[in-house]
Amino acid sequence: MRLKLPPNYRIPPHWHAVLEHVTVLSGTLNVGMG
């Protein structure tokens, strides 16, 4: 799956039942816990 998101897009806190891998093609991905 490929996502193209606008600048400063935020995904609300959530969880996944399985391990996932992410590859960033361009820009920055910040991940926070809690």
Secondary structure, 3 states (H helix, E strand, C coil): CCCCCCCCCCCCCCCCCCCCCCCCCCCCCCCCCC
